[in-house]
Amino acid sequence: MPRYLLFVTKPYSIAVLKPVADFINGRGDTAMWYMGGSVRNMPAPGPVLRGKLDVVNFQPTAVLVPGNVVPYHWPGLKVQIFHGLGEEKPGHYRITGFFDLYCTPGPYITSRFEKLARKHGHFFVRETGWPKLDRLNNAASIESAKAKLGLDARDKVILYAPTFSPRFSSAADLLPAVKALATEGYKWIIKFHDLEDKELANGYRDALGNRAIFPSTPDISPLLEAADIMLTDTSSVAYEFLPLDRSIITYRATARVDKGINITQADELGTAIQRSIDQPSEFSDKRHDYLAQLHPHNDGQSASRVVAAIDEIVDQSSVRELKSKPLNIIRKWQIRRMDLI
């Protein structure tokens, strides 16, 4: 019987792999979690392995990873699932030499990785879709999603989710504009990174008062479901919002800027919000085009395709066809020193 190990080191990675765990458990196979790094003391959504010896004894068929790092010395096929759809960010196409299989979300990213696979020869590529989006493809109504968060179904809800990267974050720039809109009839969901500057986050709390909620959940999916408008910057969360085909506003975006209204000055925010409310389908064609590039698998079955891809490679012993991976001595030494496991 196959055994699957789900390896996470960041809180937001749990939501990427949970649909895979649910599928595995649903068909009667075994899925175990390994919580490392910043999540080692967080509760897991399933049974957990606690140490390297446990992993060796478990002998996983495959180790599934949403991050960039995997303990290369663990048994099992090493599978990259990705932690987001932001393929334009540095490092997305960096080949570390530790993964046997890349499960890609859509044709644009697949084509790039297939080219890299032909060049390097030591990993497979299978287009599966991204498991985290299985939930959105089966999403309930926006009214019920708002109700679950204690929001009135009649309110226009703006989800603000800026990137954490100091170079690209809009949080400081947009605070005065958001403060100026505090008396308007919108409700806000503010989703900051766990490490966001506390003084800045408190500035938003003070500005919006009871017009906003500040959920602490690491899974943004329920917040996406409840939002009429997504406000962000360069964060790849904008791509996660595409399946819902709702209005997107970005601040100084650097890629696919026509997926919604891209503002370059903070004082343009109010006009952009009103325009999004008045014309919610304005950029719908572009949103559909980008979704077709990045994630056309909108049947809610990406998790099952990930497992099928793993099973196919393992059952056919295809991994034996791969070339030897690079030695990567320095990188391996760094991984063993990392506070991940």
ROVEX-896523 format. One line per field, with one value per residue (C-alpha): residue number from 1; x, y, z; residue in three letters. Coordinates in steps of 0.25 Angstrom, whole numbers, plus 2048, in hexadecimal, padded with zeros to 3 digits. Layout:
BEGIN
seq	c(NUM; ...)
x	c(X; ...)
y	c(Y; ...)
z	c(Z; ...)
type	c(ALA; ...)
***
This chain:
BEGIN
seq	c(1; 2; 3; 4; 5; 6; 7; 8; 9; 10; 11; 12; 13; 14; 15; 16; 17; 18; 19; 20; 21; 22; 23; 24; 25; 26; 27; 28; 29; 30; 31; 32; 33; 34; 35; 36; 37; 38; 39; 40; 41; 42; 43; 44; 45; 46; 47; 48; 49; 50; 51; 52; 53; 54; 55; 56; 57; 58; 59; 60; 61; 62; 63; 64; 65; 66; 67; 68; 69; 70; 71; 72; 73; 74; 75; 76; 77; 78; 79; 80; 81; 82; 83; 84; 85; 86; 87; 88; 89; 90; 91; 92; 93; 94; 95; 96; 97; 98; 99; 100; 101; 102; 103; 104; 105; 106; 107; 108; 109; 110; 111; 112; 113; 114; 115; 116; 117; 118; 119; 120; 121; 122; 123; 124; 125; 126; 127; 128; 129; 130; 131; 132; 133; 134; 135; 136; 137; 138; 139; 140; 141; 142; 143; 144; 145; 146; 147; 148; 149; 150; 151; 152; 153; 154; 155; 156; 157; 158; 159; 160; 161; 162; 163; 164; 165; 166; 167; 168; 169; 170; 171; 172; 173; 174; 175; 176; 177; 178; 179; 180; 181; 182; 183; 184; 185; 186; 187; 188; 189; 190; 191; 192; 193; 194; 195; 196; 197; 198; 199; 200; 201; 202; 203; 204; 205; 206; 207; 208; 209; 210; 211; 212; 213; 214; 215; 216; 217; 218; 219; 220; 221; 222; 223; 224; 225; 226; 227; 228; 229; 230; 231; 232; 233; 234; 235; 236; 237; 238; 239; 240; 241; 242; 243; 244; 245; 246; 247; 248; 249; 250; 251; 252; 253; 254; 255; 256; 257; 258; 259; 260; 261; 262; 263; 264; 265; 266; 267; 268; 269; 270; 271; 272; 273; 274; 275; 276; 277; 278; 279; 280; 281; 282; 283; 284; 285; 286; 287; 288; 289; 290; 291; 292; 293; 294; 295; 296; 297; 298; 299; 300; 301; 302; 303; 304; 305; 306; 307; 308; 309; 310; 311; 312; 313; 314; 315; 316; 317; 318; 319; 320; 321; 322; 323; 324; 325; 326; 327; 328; 329; 330; 331; 332; 333; 334; 335; 336; 337; 338; 339; 340; 341)
x	c(800; 806; 80A; 80A; 812; 80D; 819; 816; 81E; 815; 807; 801; 806; 7FC; 7F1; 7F9; 7FA; 7ED; 7E5; 7EF; 7EF; 7DF; 7E0; 7EA; 7E2; 7D5; 7DA; 7E0; 7EF; 7F8; 7FC; 805; 809; 817; 816; 824; 82A; 820; 814; 81B; 812; 805; 7FA; 7FA; 7ED; 7F1; 7FA; 809; 817; 820; 82E; 837; 837; 828; 829; 833; 82A; 81E; 825; 81D; 81A; 81A; 81D; 814; 81A; 814; 821; 82F; 836; 834; 83D; 844; 849; 83B; 835; 82A; 828; 82A; 81E; 81D; 80F; 812; 80E; 807; 805; 80E; 817; 81D; 824; 833; 836; 829; 830; 83D; 841; 847; 84A; 842; 834; 830; 823; 81D; 80E; 80A; 7FD; 7FB; 801; 809; 811; 811; 818; 823; 826; 825; 830; 838; 835; 83B; 847; 84A; 844; 843; 835; 827; 81C; 80D; 802; 7F8; 7F2; 7F5; 7EE; 7EB; 7E2; 7D9; 7D1; 7CE; 7CA; 7BF; 7BD; 7AF; 7A8; 7AE; 7A3; 7A5; 7B4; 7B2; 7A8; 7B3; 7BC; 7B1; 7AF; 7A2; 79F; 79A; 7A8; 7B2; 7BF; 7CD; 7D8; 7E5; 7F1; 7FE; 80B; 815; 821; 826; 82A; 81C; 812; 807; 804; 80B; 807; 7F8; 7F5; 7F2; 7E9; 7E2; 7E0; 7D9; 7CF; 7CC; 7BF; 7BA; 7B0; 7BA; 7BE; 7CD; 7D4; 7E3; 7EC; 7FB; 806; 809; 816; 810; 815; 80C; 80B; 807; 7FC; 7F7; 7F6; 7EC; 7E4; 7E3; 7DF; 7D4; 7CF; 7C2; 7C2; 7CD; 7D0; 7DF; 7DE; 7EA; 7E8; 7F4; 7EA; 7E5; 7DB; 7CF; 7D2; 7D3; 7C5; 7BF; 7C5; 7BF; 7CC; 7DB; 7E5; 7F3; 801; 80B; 806; 802; 7F5; 7EF; 7F0; 7E9; 7DE; 7DC; 7D3; 7C8; 7C9; 7C7; 7CD; 7DC; 7E3; 7F2; 7FC; 808; 807; 813; 80D; 7FF; 7FB; 7EE; 7E8; 7E1; 7E3; 7F1; 7F3; 801; 7FD; 7F6; 7EC; 7E6; 7E1; 7D3; 7D0; 7D5; 7CC; 7C0; 7C3; 7C5; 7B7; 7B0; 7B7; 7BB; 7BC; 7C5; 7D2; 7CB; 7D0; 7DF; 7DC; 7D7; 7E3; 7ED; 7E6; 7E7; 7F6; 7F8; 7EE; 7E3; 7E0; 7D3; 7CC; 7D1; 7D9; 7E7; 7EB; 7E6; 7EF; 7FB; 7F9; 7F7; 804; 80C; 806; 808; 817; 819; 811; 819; 826; 828; 831; 83C; 83C; 841; 84F; 857; 855; 860; 868; 864; 86E; 86D; 85E; 85C; 865; 85C; 84F; 855; 858; 84B; 841; 836; 835)
y	c(800; 80E; 817; 826; 830; 83F; 848; 857; 862; 86E; 870; 873; 866; 85E; 862; 85E; 850; 84D; 84A; 840; 83A; 839; 832; 828; 825; 824; 819; 811; 814; 81A; 829; 82E; 83C; 841; 84F; 856; 864; 86F; 865; 85A; 85E; 860; 856; 84D; 849; 83B; 831; 836; 830; 837; 833; 82F; 820; 820; 824; 819; 80F; 814; 812; 81C; 819; 828; 835; 840; 84E; 85C; 863; 864; 85B; 84C; 843; 83C; 830; 82C; 81F; 821; 829; 838; 83F; 84F; 854; 863; 86D; 877; 87A; 886; 881; 88E; 88F; 88C; 87D; 877; 870; 86E; 85F; 85B; 84C; 846; 843; 838; 83D; 84B; 84B; 858; 860; 864; 864; 871; 86C; 85D; 861; 868; 85C; 852; 85A; 85A; 84B; 848; 850; 84A; 83C; 839; 83C; 83A; 844; 841; 84C; 849; 857; 85D; 855; 862; 867; 85A; 861; 86E; 865; 85F; 86D; 870; 87D; 88A; 88D; 880; 883; 891; 88B; 882; 88E; 895; 89F; 8A4; 89E; 8AC; 8B2; 8B4; 8AD; 8B1; 8A7; 8AE; 8A4; 8AB; 8A4; 8A3; 8A6; 8B4; 8B8; 8B6; 8B7; 8C1; 8C1; 8CE; 8D6; 8D2; 8D5; 8E4; 8E0; 8D5; 8DE; 8E9; 8DE; 8D9; 8E0; 8DB; 8CF; 8C4; 8B9; 8B5; 8A8; 8AB; 89F; 8A2; 899; 893; 89B; 8A9; 8B5; 8B6; 8C5; 8C5; 8BA; 8C2; 8CE; 8C7; 8C2; 8D0; 8D6; 8CC; 8C8; 8C0; 8C1; 8B6; 8A8; 8A3; 894; 88C; 880; 87C; 877; 882; 87A; 87D; 88C; 88B; 885; 890; 89C; 8A4; 8AB; 8A7; 8B2; 8AE; 8B2; 8A8; 89C; 890; 88F; 897; 88A; 882; 88B; 889; 87D; 885; 890; 89C; 8A9; 8AB; 8B8; 8B8; 8C2; 8C3; 8B5; 8B0; 8A5; 8A3; 8B1; 8B0; 8A5; 8B1; 8BF; 8C2; 8CF; 8D6; 8E1; 8DE; 8E9; 8E2; 8D7; 8DD; 8DE; 8D0; 8CA; 8D2; 8CE; 8BF; 8C0; 8C6; 8BD; 8B0; 8A9; 8B3; 8AB; 89D; 899; 89C; 894; 888; 889; 889; 87E; 876; 878; 876; 86C; 867; 85B; 860; 853; 852; 845; 84A; 843; 836; 839; 83B; 82D; 827; 82D; 828; 81A; 819; 81C; 813; 807; 808; 80A; 815; 81C; 812; 819; 826; 82B; 82C; 839; 843; 841; 84F; 84D; 85B; 85B; 84E; 853; 85F; 857; 84E; 85A; 861; 862; 85A; 84D)
z	c(800; 7FC; 807; 806; 80E; 80E; 812; 816; 81C; 81A; 81F; 812; 80C; 814; 80B; 7FF; 803; 80B; 7FF; 7FB; 809; 808; 7FB; 800; 80D; 805; 7FC; 809; 807; 812; 812; 81D; 820; 824; 82A; 82A; 82A; 82F; 830; 838; 844; 83C; 83C; 830; 828; 82A; 830; 831; 831; 83B; 838; 82D; 832; 831; 822; 820; 826; 81F; 812; 80A; 7FB; 7F8; 800; 7FB; 7FD; 7FA; 7FE; 7F7; 801; 803; 80C; 800; 809; 80D; 805; 7FB; 7EE; 7F0; 7EB; 7E9; 7EA; 7EB; 7F5; 7EB; 7DD; 7DC; 7D1; 7CE; 7DC; 7DD; 7E0; 7DA; 7CF; 7D7; 7D6; 7E4; 7E0; 7EB; 7E5; 7DC; 7D8; 7D6; 7D6; 7CE; 7CF; 7C0; 7B2; 7B3; 7BF; 7BA; 7AD; 7B4; 7BD; 7B2; 7AB; 7B7; 7B9; 7AB; 7AE; 7BC; 7BA; 7C9; 7CC; 7C6; 7C4; 7C4; 7C3; 7CE; 7D2; 7E0; 7EB; 7F4; 7E9; 7EA; 7F5; 7ED; 7E1; 7EA; 7F2; 7F8; 7F5; 7F9; 802; 80B; 80B; 810; 81B; 820; 823; 829; 81E; 818; 80A; 805; 808; 7FE; 803; 800; 803; 805; 804; 801; 7FF; 80B; 802; 807; 7F9; 7F3; 7FF; 7FD; 80C; 810; 803; 804; 812; 811; 805; 80D; 819; 810; 80B; 819; 819; 80C; 80C; 80A; 813; 813; 815; 818; 816; 81A; 81A; 828; 829; 824; 82C; 839; 839; 82A; 82C; 838; 830; 827; 833; 839; 82B; 828; 836; 834; 825; 824; 829; 82B; 82A; 82F; 827; 81E; 813; 80B; 803; 80C; 80B; 7FC; 7FB; 803; 7FB; 7F0; 7ED; 7EF; 7F2; 7F2; 7EB; 7E6; 7EE; 7E7; 7EF; 7E3; 7DB; 7E6; 7E4; 7D5; 7D6; 7DC; 7D1; 7DA; 7DA; 7DD; 7E0; 7E1; 7E5; 7DC; 7D7; 7CF; 7C7; 7C0; 7C4; 7BC; 7C5; 7CC; 7CF; 7D1; 7D9; 7DA; 7E4; 7F2; 7EF; 7E4; 7ED; 7F0; 7E1; 7DE; 7E8; 7E3; 7D5; 7D9; 7E0; 7D4; 7C9; 7D0; 7C2; 7BC; 7BC; 7BC; 7AE; 7B3; 7C0; 7B8; 7AE; 7BA; 7C1; 7B4; 7B4; 7C3; 7C8; 7BE; 7C7; 7CD; 7D0; 7DF; 7DC; 7DC; 7E9; 7E2; 7D6; 7DF; 7E6; 7D8; 7D3; 7DF; 7DE; 7CF; 7D0; 7DD; 7D7; 7CA; 7D1; 7C7; 7D1; 7CD; 7BF; 7C5; 7C4; 7D1; 7D9; 7DB; 7E7; 7ED; 7F9; 7FE; 7FD; 804; 80F; 810; 811; 81C; 824; 822; 82D; 826; 82B)
type	c(MET; PRO; ARG; TYR; LEU; LEU; PHE; VAL; THR; LYS; PRO; TYR; SER; ILE; ALA; VAL; LEU; LYS; PRO; VAL; ALA; ASP; PHE; ILE; ASN; GLY; ARG; GLY; ASP; THR; ALA; MET; TRP; TYR; MET; GLY; GLY; SER; VAL; ARG; ASN; MET; PRO; ALA; PRO; GLY; PRO; VAL; LEU; ARG; GLY; LYS; LEU; ASP; VAL; VAL; ASN; PHE; GLN; PRO; THR; ALA; VAL; LEU; VAL; PRO; GLY; ASN; VAL; VAL; PRO; TYR; HIS; TRP; PRO; GLY; LEU; LYS; VAL; GLN; ILE; PHE; HIS; GLY; LEU; GLY; GLU; GLU; LYS; PRO; GLY; HIS; TYR; ARG; ILE; THR; GLY; PHE; PHE; ASP; LEU; TYR; CYS; THR; PRO; GLY; PRO; TYR; ILE; THR; SER; ARG; PHE; GLU; LYS; LEU; ALA; ARG; LYS; HIS; GLY; HIS; PHE; PHE; VAL; ARG; GLU; THR; GLY; TRP; PRO; LYS; LEU; ASP; ARG; LEU; ASN; ASN; ALA; ALA; SER; ILE; GLU; SER; ALA; LYS; ALA; LYS; LEU; GLY; LEU; ASP; ALA; ARG; ASP; LYS; VAL; ILE; LEU; TYR; ALA; PRO; THR; PHE; SER; PRO; ARG; PHE; SER; SER; ALA; ALA; ASP; LEU; LEU; PRO; ALA; VAL; LYS; ALA; LEU; ALA; THR; GLU; GLY; TYR; LYS; TRP; ILE; ILE; LYS; PHE; HIS; ASP; LEU; GLU; ASP; LYS; GLU; LEU; ALA; ASN; GLY; TYR; ARG; ASP; ALA; LEU; GLY; ASN; ARG; ALA; ILE; PHE; PRO; SER; THR; PRO; ASP; ILE; SER; PRO; LEU; LEU; GLU; ALA; ALA; ASP; ILE; MET; LEU; THR; ASP; THR; SER; SER; VAL; ALA; TYR; GLU; PHE; LEU; PRO; LEU; ASP; ARG; SER; ILE; ILE; THR; TYR; ARG; ALA; THR; ALA; ARG; VAL; ASP; LYS; GLY; ILE; ASN; ILE; THR; GLN; ALA; ASP; GLU; LEU; GLY; THR; ALA; ILE; GLN; ARG; SER; ILE; ASP; GLN; PRO; SER; GLU; PHE; SER; ASP; LYS; ARG; HIS; ASP; TYR; LEU; ALA; GLN; LEU; HIS; PRO; HIS; ASN; ASP; GLY; GLN; SER; ALA; SER; ARG; VAL; VAL; ALA; ALA; ILE; ASP; GLU; ILE; VAL; ASP; GLN; SER; SER; VAL; ARG; GLU; LEU; LYS; SER; LYS; PRO; LEU; ASN; ILE; ILE; ARG; LYS; TRP; GLN; ILE; ARG; ARG; MET; ASP; LEU; ILE)
***
